[in-house]
Amino acid sequence: MPIFVITGANRGLGLEFFRQLSTDSSNTILAATRSLSGDLGSLESLKSNGATLHIIECDTGSQDSIAAFSKQVTSILGGPEKKIDFLLNNAGINATHWQTSLTLTAESLSNHMNVNVMGPAKTVQVLESHLQKGSVVMNMTSGLGSLAYIRTKDLAESAAYSISKAALNMLTIHQANNLKGQGVVVVCVDPGWVKTDMGGTGAVLEKEESIGGMLKCLRGLKSTDSGRFFVYDGSEKGW
Ligand SMILES: NC(=O)c1ccc[n+]([C@@H]2O[C@H](COP(=O)([O-])OP(=O)(O)OC[C@H]3O[C@@H](n4cnc5c(N)ncnc54)[C@H](OP(=O)(O)O)[C@@H]3O)[C@@H](O)[C@H]2O)c1
């Protein structure tokens, strides 16, 4: 009876996680969306697929919203000691892709750090009691967060996004170290360049392939994998 928590589940890769997991009736999925007053049609339409589904509000850019979300998670699960098997920190933004290091603004960097780094940090903090031996935390990063990769490319734009994903990678290692004693496995995963609103139509991967590969990778993780940086296909990525 695995329990999954997914942030940013209403569209894109988060919704694809939900779609694939929803066909297994033994799964319980807590799908978080920025606002319950948004369009939840895609999530609702998968409700009859078999899995047990709860749709909860969580704006990962708001500390208050994340705190309120955690109370609902605890209530749905039936107590703070109930284990979450997979926490998928998927929600993320690339809101100023045109900015380079030469045009980067404090406002943009702060916004990306808040949603892409502090969001996953706070989410783990408030759900810590549910993260127990064998739990997996996945921070959805990007190839653009890899220093090794960016050094080989002529990437000019998406400065705030790229910097925030590199910070998310470092957060992953801190979380892995801090949760090692509890037996929790924390990894960051690059989904590849995927056809979503963020990835755009020029992307090379279909959502099905990226998320299918990622779920296989996440299900096969061992305790010694904690603190590692993976690609969706299970290969390891250079930092
Ligand atoms: N697609 C790619 O090629 C690619 C490549 C590398 C990494 N990624 C990463 O994969 C993750 C998912 O990306 P995607 O391609 O699915 O992007 P997307 O199509 O733009 O979807 C982003 C999701 O994140 C949610 N989100 C954004 N800010 C939020 C907030 N403050 N609170 C709650 N939810 C929030 C969005 O909710 P709303 O609908 O409310 O905005 C939406 O559900 C991101 O972390 C992204 O950086 C994607």
The ligand as an ORCA input file, in Angstrom:
! r2SCAN-3c Opt
* xyz 0 1
  N       9.976     19.918    -18.729
  C      11.286     19.857    -18.720
  O      11.947     19.719    -19.766
  C      12.042     19.928    -17.412
  C      13.432     19.795    -17.469
  C      14.152     19.837    -16.291
  C      13.494     19.976    -15.082
  N      12.139     20.108    -15.050
  C      11.516     20.260    -13.721
  O      10.396     19.395    -13.596
  C       9.430     19.970    -12.699
  C       8.076     19.982    -13.385
  O       8.213     20.736    -14.581
  P       7.151     20.706    -15.770
  O       7.918     20.558    -17.014
  O       6.036     19.782    -15.456
  O       6.657     22.232    -15.687
  P       5.230     22.874    -15.911
  O       4.537     22.195    -17.019
  O       5.486     24.343    -15.981
  O       4.472     22.541    -14.530
  C       4.972     23.078    -13.330
  C       4.143     22.583    -12.180
  O       4.692     23.168    -10.977
  C       3.627     23.848    -10.306
  N       4.088     24.990     -9.537
  C       4.877     26.011     -9.916
  N       5.004     26.890     -8.913
  C       4.260     26.415     -7.873
  C       3.976     26.861     -6.573
  N       4.454     28.025     -6.095
  N       3.180     26.103     -5.793
  C       2.685     24.935     -6.240
  N       2.878     24.459     -7.473
  C       3.675     25.192     -8.282
  C       2.684     24.296    -11.418
  O       1.437     24.639    -10.874
  P       0.493     25.807    -11.538
  O      -0.304     25.129    -12.605
  O      -0.317     26.301    -10.399
  O       1.424     26.845    -12.093
  C       2.670     23.039    -12.282
  O       1.835     22.071    -11.710
  C       9.969     21.359    -12.341
  O      10.614     21.310    -11.094
  C      10.970     21.647    -13.451
  O      11.980     22.543    -13.058
  C      11.398     20.094    -16.190
*
